[in-house]
């Protein structure tokens, strides 16, 4: 699975997802791109999942026709995020 980390996603999460191809938006110089354009770029680049901390993305964007999945991280403790996200993305 190809995963894109938006600005604000804890870097340590990538180490927990080693069986996936994880890329940070800043490494692609996409950290300042607006959500709509970022979603389009990510889909066009073949990403399967966008992980973001932007809780307003669902209100700001029409997500019904998107090909990419989106996970919005809340302010949960780091151990809880890792346990739940990694558990759901582990290969079966």
Beta strands, then each sheet from edge to edge (+ up, - down):
strand 1: 2-5
strand 2: 21-24
strand 3: 49-52
strand 4: 69-72
sheet 1: 2+ 1+ 3+ 4+
end
